[in-house]
Amino acid sequence: MAGLSPFSLALALAVSAVVSLLVLWVLGRSWQPATSRDADNGMRSSSFLFHDDTLTSQDTGPATLPGPGWGEIDRWSDLRHWLGNRFGPLPGSLSELENGEIRDLQATMRGDHASLTLSRHDGAERVEVNEPATLPPPGAAFDKVQTVFDHAPCAARMLGGDGKTIWQNAAFADYPDAAAEQLVAAATGASGPTRVHLDAQDRVFEVEHVTAGDIRAVFATDITRVTNAETVRREFIQTLTKIFANLTTGLAVFDRNRQLALFNPALLDLTGLPAPFLSSQPPLMQFFDSLRDNRVLPEPKNYDTWRKQIEDMSSTAAGGLYLEDWHLPNSVTYRVTGRPHPDGAIAFLFEDITDNVSLARHFHSQIALREAVLDASDQAKVVFGPDNIVTLCNLACRKMLGVDPDASFADMTLQDFLSVSRQALPGAFWERVEQAVLDRATLSDSVTAPDGTPVSCQVGHLPGNSSIITLMAKGNVPGPVAKAGR
């Protein structure tokens, strides 16, 4: 039974119990009288003669129901085993009977009117089974077992040595004869569980069989829903595979055993690893070792420390999210993302962000250049975004008003800027400046500094609904104020 599934094995054991119960009930009834010694009261007898527990003769007919052939009963222990508990506990040896003792036993199952007589006289032992010539209906115990198996989740049928059906549950009885025969034939011809597709019913079954002596039990489980789900799953995986094949991001999925289970063509292009190597499903550490050999990993200073980092990376990805940018020796930058998947699997995504990094560096360089140009101007300039938060303040403005937006973790608002500016350059004109910024209006005004230096002030508009304030001392005329966006 090594090839049986746990469910089928359990069901086979349960059916064996049914066989045992059936055998116990039909025992004795299966013997046809070899002589015309049938009593007029409708009872028939089968007798066995033993000497020191060894069978010397018997008066029975051939068996008509499954079970051991009478040639297999050589000793009392064989017959005792065959009788089972039908008549209650039986002596282990007939020598336990006293000389001249006659022991009568009645069948213990309700509805079974058979009796067993054990006797011993002068070293010879006689065993006689008396039972009705006509089989009564099965007992209550067998009815209960039959009812249980009629509600079993799979169909079961038992066949005798001649291939004829001797028992089956309701599920098997409901199958059309042609379908039932096809299932029995498929199970008999297979060495283990096998699938059978019944075209006439458009259903799929998993069938298998077990044998015990000349008894053969066939089990058939309807797995149509399972096969349909497998088909949907296979089609879904094929769809995902097509999607993954068109991704420019490299994908490597490792199963719960940390073996490479899935990869896409982009991974070949990004890592340079050969397809046969990836198809061999290498372990996670071997995969990253190969990346290091291909110089697709940041070069570690210490190899042992590097392996520990890879193990930590795997643990981090399995626990939540791993995200890191790898700056490679060939000036290429990969963004590597690790995410956990069901059943303990891990997926790593490899994305070439070299162009993004170059663009960001160029952007930051341009911003730094513009800030340097503004810092070189002798005009104090401060820019407010659409939310009235200071986004830029050049060096001249910081010196003139004593403000430094970068010195605080919090954003500097328009009110914060005006509060500091009023201390360095008192004047009622700041109220007009505030209103002009809030209204996105232009303003040209002037004020005298505490040291008597005249200071001109202009408020203007910039694209994006931003505002700019320009201050210039010593009577110099500032450049034109931008009015875009109005």
Disulfide bonds with the S-S distance in Angstrom:
none
